[in-house]
Amino acid sequence: MANRLYIGGLSFETTEEELKTFFEQAGAVQSATVVTDKASGQSRGFGFVEMSSDAESKQAVSELNGKTLRERTLRVEEARSSNAPARSAASGRGRW
């Protein structure tokens, strides 16, 4: 498992500091990023957390997936590699 986690379902008001603090329950956090829209600066409702070790990443997924932050249920999973082939919705194999 990679140390980088995808975090979905974030409230638009969640800050990077809140995200980092929340994930410290599972271990040492190297970084926490809330993805924002380039034009408006508004949160896009997801982000990434990088844990210090694989064990801490697994612990974060196991303990924090489905937990609530700012009244929103989080989806925590291993982040896909940025150089992984994109899945097309037109192919019928996409996630959305």
Secondary structure, 3 states (H helix, E strand, C coil): CCCEEEEECCCCCCCHHHHHHHHHHHCCEEEEEEEECCCCCCEEEEEEEEECCHHHHHHHHHHHCCCEECCEECEEEECCCCCCCCCCHHHCCCCC
